[in-house]
Amino acid sequence: MDNSEENSWRGEDRRASTTSSVYATSTIYQPNVSTMIQSVATIIHSQMIEDVNLGREIQSSSDLFYFSEEKYIRENPDAFDEARLALLRKMPTVDDIYEFMRALYDCAQFSPECCIICLVYINRLIAFTGLPLHPTNWRPIILCSLLIAQKVWDDRYLSNADFAYIYPFFNTEEINTLEKRFLELINYSVTVKAALYAKYYFELRGLFADNLADFPIRPLDNTKAREIEGRSEWIGKVEKEKSISQTSKDPKPGPSSYYVIN
């Protein structure tokens, strides 16, 4: 990639400006995204069923426990009534996962391609850490993976404060820490090679083999493939350098003042 190509995506602040206008723009084609979200929700649900049936647990002393809503329930037990606890702890259906991702999409307006990158990052986290998907960690994990995916893919992306506004179970400081821990656990490996993207693309498209017209996105062309590789590699380096520089400065995160499931 030459300097002119690199400067085309790294030279500007691509964040959306305020939470009063929670939308992101993209230069790519925007089709109906429902089928893509449904396919990703189906895969995540299948993995969760397998993990739960195998009895895979997360110890409270593990770094992975930070992604569990149980951590925040224990820290703020008075903030959750029995109905809320039952909602958080129940095994989600595919439709539950779909509705959560769809709600994020409706507010963030991320590109359909972010769903593919989100799935890449979730599988990467599982591969690096052995993380099991549970009823109380799938929402934070999807949130983090989509947050990072939008930074990698979209021409404009939302800030972490915007995601806290969309999903106020966490405050901005907690989302910052969740993102940092997610990146640390995958060793800041956010690069998405064209071949890997293509593998996920065709596997997901295979779910629509009977009617490919329902599949909402097209394969990457060579220009976009080079861009996604370069942008994701650069963002991984930037986030790692930022984490190193802030390690000695960051205050210990405090608990949220409110918890809401939209």
Residue pairs with C-beta under 8 A, 6 or more apart in sequence:
1 226
1 229
1 230
5 226
5 227
5 230
6 230
6 234
8 227
9 155
9 227
9 230
9 231
9 234
10 231
10 234
14 151
14 154
14 155
14 156
14 157
15 156
15 157
15 158
15 159
16 22
16 23
16 24
16 156
16 157
16 158
16 159
16 162
19 161
19 162
19 165
22 107
22 108
22 158
22 162
22 165
22 166
23 108
23 109
24 108
24 109
24 110
24 150
24 154
24 156
24 157
24 158
25 109
25 154
25 155
25 156
26 109
26 110
26 111
26 153
26 154
26 155
26 156
27 155
28 111
28 113
28 224
29 217
29 218
30 111
30 112
31 112
31 216
31 217
32 216
33 105
33 112
33 115
33 216
34 102
34 216
35 208
35 214
35 215
35 216
36 112
36 115
36 116
36 204
36 215
36 216
36 217
37 98
37 101
37 102
37 105
37 115
38 94
38 98
39 115
39 204
39 207
39 208
40 101
40 115
40 116
40 118
40 119
40 204
41 94
41 95
41 97
41 98
41 101
42 94
42 207
43 119
43 204
44 97
44 119
44 122
44 133
44 138
44 142
45 92
45 93
45 94
45 97
47 126
47 133
48 91
48 92
48 133
48 134
48 135
48 138
49 91
51 132
51 133
51 134
52 91
52 132
52 134
52 135
54 132
56 132
57 132
58 64
58 65
58 68
58 131
58 132
58 134
58 137
59 65
60 70
60 71
60 74
63 129
63 181
63 185
64 129
64 131
64 137
64 185
65 71
66 177
66 178
66 181
67 131
67 137
67 140
67 141
67 144
67 178
67 181
67 182
68 134
68 136
68 137
68 140
69 88
69 136
69 137
69 139
69 140
69 169
70 136
72 169
72 170
72 255
72 256
72 259
73 80
73 85
73 88
73 136
75 255
76 255
76 256
76 259
79 258
79 259
80 88
80 259
84 259
84 261
87 261
88 135
88 136
88 261
89 135
89 136
90 135
91 135
92 100
92 135
92 138
97 138
97 142
100 139
100 142
101 115
101 142
101 146
103 166
103 262
104 110
104 142
104 143
104 146
104 166
104 167
107 166
108 146
108 150
108 158
108 162
108 163
108 166
110 146
110 149
110 150
110 153
110 154
110 157
111 150
111 153
111 154
112 216
112 217
113 153
113 217
114 146
114 149
114 150
114 153
114 154
115 149
116 197
116 200
116 201
116 204
116 217
117 145
117 148
117 149
117 152
117 153
117 192
117 197
117 232
118 142
118 145
118 146
118 149
119 145
119 200
119 204
120 192
120 196
120 197
120 200
121 144
121 145
121 148
121 149
121 182
121 186
121 190
122 141
122 142
122 145
124 186
124 189
125 131
125 141
125 145
125 182
125 185
125 186
126 133
128 185
128 186
128 187
128 189
129 185
131 137
131 141
133 141
139 167
139 169
140 170
140 178
141 182
143 163
143 167
143 170
143 175
143 178
144 178
144 179
144 182
145 182
147 158
147 160
147 163
147 175
147 179
148 179
148 182
148 183
148 190
148 235
150 157
150 158
151 157
151 235
152 190
152 192
152 228
152 231
152 232
152 235
153 228
153 231
158 166
160 172
160 175
160 176
160 179
161 172
163 175
164 170
164 171
164 172
164 174
164 175
166 262
167 262
168 256
168 258
168 259
168 260
168 262
169 256
169 259
169 260
169 261
170 178
170 256
171 256
171 257
173 253
173 254
174 253
174 256
176 253
177 253
180 243
183 190
183 236
183 239
183 240
183 243
184 243
188 236
188 237
188 239
188 240
188 243
189 236
190 232
190 233
190 235
190 236
190 239
191 229
191 232
191 233
191 236
192 228
192 229
192 232
193 229
194 220
194 225
194 226
194 228
194 229
197 220
197 225
197 228
198 219
198 220
201 217
201 219
201 220
204 215
205 212
205 215
208 214
208 215
220 228
